[in-house]
Amino acid sequence: MTDMFAAAKAPGSPQGRFWGLIPCAGVGARAIAPGAPTPDLPKQYHLVAGQPLVLHTLAAFAGVQRLAGTLVAVAPHDQFLDAYASPAWFHLPCGGATRADTVIGGLKALLARGAAQHDWVLVHDAARCLVTTTQINQLMDQCEGDSVGGLLAHKLPDTLKTAVTGPSGVRVAATVDRSDKWLAQTPQMFRLGVLLDALNRLGAAATDEASAMEAMGHRPKLVPGGAQNFKVTYPDDFALAEAVIAQRGGSATLERFKGKRSSPAPTGNPFF
C-alpha cells in the first residue's frame, strides 16, 4: 500500500497540516447485547446498515479533502481492517489499554511518519459513525485560526437532575441549570505536540482530548455539532444509527463500501 505520508498532497493551513486519528482499540462491551451472534467482536466492527460500523465513520473522513491522512489506531494483533485497505486511510497496531493510551500511540505514530508538532490532529471516536463530512469541515474552519483548538459539542437539550441513593431507591436531589451545559462530541481538534504533552501529563484520567487540554489551563472552543453525532454505546444504539443512515439514503452509503477490498482501489476514492 502506498505510504500516505510520502504521497499526501492535501492542502493545509499555513500554520500546519491536518490529520485524522481514529482510536479503534476498544471492545465496547456495553454495546453488545446478551446472546449476540458475535459477542467477542468489538462494537466498531459490528454491522450497521450492512457494513462494519467504523467504515461509516471513515466514509465521513474520506470526504474531507484537507486531511493529509487518517490513521486508525487498532489493538495489537487486530487484523480486521486488513480486508478493507484504502488510500483514504491506514491502520496501525498502536492501540493501548485505555483511550488515552491509544491516542498517545496514534500521535507518536503520526510523528514517526512525518507529521509535525505544530500540525493539527482531529481525534474522533470510531463509534460515532453518524458524523458528517460537513461537520468535520465546520470544525476545521472554526478552529484552524484558534490559539487552542476545539471540539464538536451539542448543547444539552434536556432538564438535568442530580441524584441521591437511599433506602427507597434513587431519587432526585436537585435540578441543575442547563443553560451553560454541553455534551462533548468528537472530532476534537488540537495541535499534535501540545495534545501529546497534555495527554502524557494527565494520563488515564483524560476522558477525552479536551479534558487533557483543560488540565493544562486551556479553554477549547465549542463548535455546535448535532444530536445525530452520538456515540454507539448501548445495544439499542445500533438500530438508531441504522435508522439515521437509512433516512439519509442508506443505499448511497452502502455503495461506498461495496465488497471488501484487499488492495487499494486503482483510481479515485473508494468511499465517494
N, C-alpha and C positions, 0 to 999 in steps of 0.2 A: 504494500500500500504506500502511496506517495506520502512523504513526510509533510504534514500540513504546515509546519512552521517554516520549512525551507521554501515552500511554494506559496505561502499566504501573500496575497496582494490586495487584500481588502483595504479600503480607505479607512483611515483612523483619525482620531482627534490630533490636532497639532501638539497636544500635551500627552500623547500616548495612544497606543492601540487598544482595542477592545478584545477580550477573551471571554468565552463562556466556560463555566465549570459546573458540572452536574454531579453532586455526591450521589453515588448509586451503590453503596456498600452495605446498606442496612437490610434488615429482614422484614420489618413491618408486621410483627406478629399480631397486633391488634386488628389489622385489616383482613386477616384470614379467618373466615367463618369456620366453626367446628364442622368436621365432615367434608371440608373442601376436597376436591379430587387431587389437588397438588399442594398439600399443606406445607411442604418443605420449600416450595418455590417462593423466593422473595416477592413481595407485593408488586414491585416495579416491573416484574416480568409476567404477571397475570394478565390475561386478555381483557381488553376493553375495546368494544366495537371491532372485535376480530383480530386485534393486534396487541402485542405487549404494551402495557401502559406507558413505559418510558419512551417508546417510539413516537407517541403523540407529543410528548414533551419535546423531543428532539426535532420534530417537524417544525415547531414554532421557532426554535433557534436556527434551524437551517434557512429560514426565510429572512434572517437579519443579515443584510449584505455587508454591514460594517464590522461584523465579527471576523477577526483574523483566524479564529479556530475555536472549537468547542471540545473540551476534554470531559469524558465521562469517567469518573473515578470509581472503579469497581473493587470488590474484595479480592484478596489473593486467591488464585485458582478459579475465579469466576470466569467461565468461558461462554456464557450465554450469548453475549453480543458478538462473538466471533462470526456468527452466521449472518450478521446484519451490517457488514462493513459498508462504509460510505465515505466519500470525500468530504462530506459536510461536518463530520465529527470523528473522533477516535477515542478509544478507551485504553486505560492502563490500570494494572492491579496495584493502585496506590491507596486503597481504602484502608481505614483503621477501625478500631473498636468503637469509637464514638463519631458523631457527625464532625466535631471539631478536628479530630484526628484525620478524618477523610479529607476535609477541606485543606488542612495543612499539607497533607501528602499531595493533593492536587496542585496547590500553589507551588510547591517545590518542584513538581514535575513540569509545570509551565515554565518556571525559571530555567530549569535544566534544558528545555527545548528551545530557548531563545527569547522568551518573554522578558520584559524589562520591569524593574522595580516600580517604575512610575506608570506602567500600563494599568488600564482599568480591567477589573475582572468582575463578571456578573455571575454570582453563585445562585443556583436555582435548584429547588427540591425536585428530584426525579419524579415524585408522586404528585406534583402539581401539573397534571397533564393537560389542563384546560387553559393555560396561559397562552396568549396570542402574540404573534409577531408584532402587531401594533403596540401592545402593552410594553413589550421589551424595548421597542424603539422609543416610546414615550419616556421610559425611564432613562435611557441613554441621552435623549435630548435635554431632559431637565437636570441631569446630574453631571454631564461632561464638563460644564463650566463651574461646578461647585467645588469648594475647597475641601469638602469631606466626602461627598458621595451620598447615596441614599438607597431607598428600598420602596418597592410597591407595598401598599398597605390599604386596608379597607376600613373606613370609618364605622365604628360599632353601631349597628342598626337597632339592637335590642336593648331593653332595660336590663341593667346589670345588677345582680344581687351578690352579697357575701352571705356565707352560710355558717351555722353553728350546729354541731352534732351533740345531741344529748340523749337521755333515756328514751325519749319519744321519737327519735329519728333525726333526720337532717331538716333544719328549719331556717327560714330567712333571718339573718342578723341585721341586715341593712340594705338599702338601695343606694347604689353608687352613681354619682354624676357621670354620665357617659359622654358629655359634650367634648371632652378632650381625649377620648379613648379611641385607639385604632387597633385593628388586628394586623399584625405583621405578616407580610407575604414575602414571596420571592419573585423575581430575582432581587438580590441585594448587591449593589454596585459600589466598589471601593478600589482605591489604589492597591495594587498587588502587594507591594512591600510593606505598606502600613498595615494592611489587613493581616498579613502573615505575622508581623510583630505583635499585633493585638491578640491574635489567637494563641500564640505561643505564651503570652503572659497570662491570659485568663484561663487557658486550658479547657478541661471538660465542662467547666461551669458556663461556657458560652453556649447558650441555647440557639443562637443564630449569629450571623456575622455582625449585625448591627449592635447586639449586646456587647460584643467584644470591643467594638469601636467606642461605644458609650463608656465602657470601663476605662478607656484611655482618655476620657474627657471630651470626646467629640459628640456632636449632635447631628446624626444623619438626617437627611431630608426625606420627608414623607411624600411619596408620589401616589396619587389615587390609583388603585388597581381595580378590583371588581369582585363581586360576590362569587362569580364563577371560577375565580382563581383560587379555589380551595385545595387543600392537601388531602388526597385519598388516605384516610386513616382507619375507617371502620368498614365492615362488610357492606353496609348499605351504600357507602360512597361510590362503589363500583357502578351500581345501577344508575346513580345520579350522574356520574361522569359520562356514562354511555348515552344517557338521555340527552345531555347537552351536546355531545358530539353528533348525535342523530339530528338534533334541532338545527345545528349549524350546517348540516349537509354531510351526513356520515359517508355517503358514497364517495364523495371527493376526497375525504380523509383517508378512506381505505385504499383508494387508488394510489396514494403516495407510497404505500408500503406493500404493493402487490408482490407477493412472493419474497422469500428470503434471499439475501444477497451474500454470496461468499467472496465477492471481489468488488472493487469499486465500479460504478457504472461507467461505461465508456465515454459518455459525454453528458454534460448538463448536471443538474441537481436531481437526485432520485426522489427527493421529497416534494418537489414542486415542478 
